[in-house]
Amino acid sequence: MVNGTVMKKRIIKSRGFSLLEIIFVLAFLGIILLAAGNYARKLIDEKTRQTAADAVAQEIYGALQFINAGSITATVNNVTKKVINPLYQQPADPISEDAADINTLGIQNNPLWLAHPGDSTDAGSASVSPYIARTWSKSITTPVSNNMNVTDNGKNYFSHSLKWSQTIWGANSVRGYFTDSGCAGASGNIYFNQQFLSCNENPVLRGSEIAISRLDLVSDQGTVSRPAGTTAGVPVGIDRVDVYVSFSPVDNNPARIEQFITPLMTAFRLKKITPNTNGVYLVRELNHAGNTWTLLDKTSGQPATAATPDSHLALFSDLPDMIDKLQHGQTYALRFSFDGKGDYLRTDGLNSAD
């Protein structure tokens, strides 16, 4: 009987030890599964960010290719010709390189202009055509031009920015001006031999945290009118293209904009478009409806002023030191600048200053 009792105790102890082992094993497996789940979510998040960055880079690439082109090979009324890019159409110049168009002059007769009718050629009009619109700026550190009228050293300029993303701006997006008659919203009969942009944004961007809010065709001459009948040439050059990639965090944490820097730079590199890496600035939206933005003072996180030293302007590389200065509820963006040289940007889209 004694032996039986001892045996029973051993069995109970054995069973207890086995149960403890099972608990430890289950706990260990739980930790592994939790870690695996977190890792999987991290990979999914990284993939999602890279996919969105790739879509943004494709948009910028297409826009730059359009902006780079002095003329565009297109079929117009069943005739293939090199049409002058309306961005650079002079009032007294033919609309194409075709001999048949030698006497068809000015932007108002340009077939791409005719595909997007109703805009003004008057630089002082709020409805000036995106083909004519230029954002006034003297340098990459000049305060962002948000007003149509700008005065510098006693001289007056007109300045206009462009609303880009269809997801953000809907019918007010100017993106369609960089497409042809094959896309909804465009009339006329002009069809590019090579498309610069798809008719609509990549669907990936509809639910993305990033988008191209604003695009500036920068000129130190600002926007200049192109009235019909003018014989003198007008400034039509583009010194720089500024692209505002805005961030709308689902968790209302603006500091996470830093997570998109590497994906965006990777996407730019793959598309072989290189922004001025010394001039990628952190900017903040002032007014959404007006599409107005400001550079920031990295020492305070507040809007910079004309008196803010260039060395205090917040660059993307300053983000780690500005986490506690970013305000929840505010919309931030990274402003990428692609520099031009002469009338047009370099044909490869690279930074001409490099």
C-alpha positions, 0 to 999 in steps of 0.5 A, a space after each residue: 500500500 505504501 508503494 502504491 501511494 508513492 507511485 501515485 505521488 510520482 504520477 501526480 508530480 509527473 503530470 504537474 511537470 508535464 502541464 508546466 512544460 506545456 504552459 511554457 511551450 504554449 507561451 513560447 509559441 505565443 511569443 514567436 507567433 506574436 513576433 512573426 505577426 508583427 514582422 509580417 505587418 511590418 513587411 506589409 506596411 513597408 510594401 504598402 509605402 513602397 507601392 505608394 512611393 512608386 506611384 508618386 514617382 511615376 506621376 512625377 516622372 511623367 510630368 517631368 517628361 512632359 515639361 522636358 519636351 519642347 515639342 510633342 509628337 502627336 496625331 492631330 486630325 489624322 496628321 502626325 506632326 511635332 506640336 509645340 509644347 503649349 508650356 513654351 508656345 510663343 504668341 508669334 510662333 507657329 503651333 507646330 514644326 509642320 510647314 502647313 502650320 507656318 501661319 497658324 500662330 500662338 497658344 490659342 491655336 495650339 491643338 493641345 490648348 484647344 483640347 482644354 478650352 476655357 482658360 485665360 491667357 491673362 497672367 492676372 487672372 485666377 483662371 489662367 491656363 496651367 500651360 501659362 501659370 508659373 510660380 514666382 521664386 528667386 531661389 530654392 530658399 525663397 518663401 513659398 509664393 502663395 499669392 497671385 500678386 508678388 512684389 520684389 524690390 519694387 517690381 510686381 509679378 504674377 504667381 500661380 501654383 498648380 493643384 495636382 492630385 485627382 484624389 485631393 482636388 477632384 475636378 480642380 486637378 490640372 493633371 488632365 492638361 498633361 494628357 491628350 484627347 483620349 482622356 475624359 475631360 479633354 476635347 479636340 483631336 490630338 493624340 500623343 504618340 507616346 503618353 506621358 501620364 495615364 488618364 487617371 492616377 494610379 488607384 493605389 493613391 486613392 487610399 494612400 497616406 501620400 499624394 502630390 498636393 501641389 506642383 510649381 513651375 518655377 520662374 523668377 519672372 513669374 506668370 507672363 501673359 500671352 495675348 494673341 497678336 503679340 509679336 515680341 517674345 515673352 518669358 516662358 522658361 521654367 527654372 525649377 519644378 517643385 513637387 509637394 508630396 503631402 502626408 495624411 497619416 491615418 493615425 494622426 501622427 505627422 512624425 511618420 512622414 519620415 517613413 516615406 523618405 527612403 521609399 520615395 528616394 528609392 522610387 526616384 532612383 529607379 525612375 532615374 529622376 533626381 531631385 536636388 537632394 540638398 534642397 528637400 524641405 519639410 513644409 506645412 499646409 497653411 490653408 487647404 482650399 487655397 493650396 498654400 504652404 510654408 517652409 518651416 523654421 527647424 528651431 521652432 517648427 513654426 512657419 518660416 518668415 523672410 527673415 529666417 536664416 537659410 540655415 534654419 529652414 527645415 530640411 527632410 534630414 532635420 526630421 529626427 530632431 523635430 519630432 516634438 515640434 510637429 503638430 497633430 492636426 496639421 498637414 505636412 509635406 516634403 517638397 522635392 525640387 527638380 532644377 531646370 536650365 535654360 528654357 527647358 529641363 534636361 531631357 533626362 529629368 536629372 538635376 542640372 546643377 549636379 
